[in-house]
Amino acid sequence: MLELILGDPVVWGSLLGLAVVLGICFYYVYLILHNTMDNKPN
């Protein structure tokens, strides 16, 4: 069953798309946290 799932190109496309979306989400979380930590009160 696992060989059938991993051999299917549709599954690899879905996993790649999911990895891209998660990568973008983690990047935005990092960006927001980084920018809010660097803000110093005037």
C-alpha positions in Angstrom: 0.0 0.0 0.0 2.8 2.4 0.9 4.6 1.7 -2.4 1.4 2.5 -4.3 1.0 5.8 -2.5 4.6 6.9 -2.8 4.7 5.8 -6.5 1.8 8.0 -7.5 2.8 11.4 -9.0 -0.4 13.0 -7.7 0.6 12.3 -4.1 4.1 13.8 -4.7 2.5 16.9 -6.3 0.2 17.3 -3.3 3.1 16.8 -0.8 5.2 19.3 -2.7 2.3 21.9 -2.7 1.7 21.3 1.0 5.4 21.7 1.7 5.4 25.0 -0.2 2.4 26.3 1.7 3.8 25.3 5.1 7.2 26.9 4.1 5.4 30.2 3.3 3.4 30.0 6.6 6.6 29.5 8.6 8.3 32.3 6.8 5.5 34.7 7.6 5.5 33.6 11.3 9.2 34.2 11.5 8.9 37.6 9.7 6.2 38.8 12.0 8.0 37.6 15.2 11.3 39.1 14.0 9.8 42.5 13.2 7.8 42.7 16.4 10.8 41.8 18.5 13.0 44.4 16.8 10.6 47.3 17.3 12.0 49.4 20.1 9.7 52.0 21.8 10.5 55.6 21.2 
